[in-house]
Amino acid sequence: MNINEKILVEKSQNGDTHAFEQLIKIHEQKIYNLLLNMTGNKTISEDFLQEAFLNAWQKIKSFRGNSEFSTWLYRIAVNAVLMKRRKRKVIRTVSMDVPIITEKGEIKRDFADDWSKSPIATLENTELKNKLNKAIELLPGKYKMVLILRDVENMSNEEVQKILKISLPSVKSRLHRARLFLREKLSGYFIASEFEKRHRITQKTHRNNFSEIL
């Protein structure tokens, strides 16, 4: 936390609403992007943003500076979403412990090699982004939350640990399983893309050969 932000926090803790408004302007876009990635809905994200900053104002005196102010805000925003989700039935999620059923039997969902790099970093086009977003929506909440914070918001494992208040091994485990899940969901797309690419090359080769004959 830089000196200017520290001063704004101290003023806010003393009841200075103008200072708090300045803090909001500094962080609101990042918090909104996080909420939008979590909910996929602009209106809902805006509601959560208002709720998060209202909660932050009410709890501002409890901030002790043991972490970055942004981390503290992220935690409040994430908690707002989590609390809302606990009040409703979770739907359209796929258990990470349920095996994949095929004609040859069952395959555990951790069958793939470790997808050590963020799958989001491999995005090449709009179609793939859409497929990825749909796959992320199918993730169970606890895996989706870690994936968004780590791979979308580019936070460190330690930052995610502080925001979600879980152990570092849990962060790494959930991230690993979330990436494997996405790899499974997107593997069909990459196979189809590779097949289409090879098909185009084959067609081009045939046309060139035909032209040479003529």
PyMOL commands that set and color helices and strands:
alter all, ss='L'
color gray80, all
select helices_A, chain A and resi 3-13+17-39+42-62+69-86+119-122+126-137+141-152+157-164+168-213
alter helices_A, ss='H'
color red, helices_A
select strands_A, chain A and resi 100-102+105-107
alter strands_A, ss='S'
color yellow, strands_A
deselect
rebuild
show_as cartoon
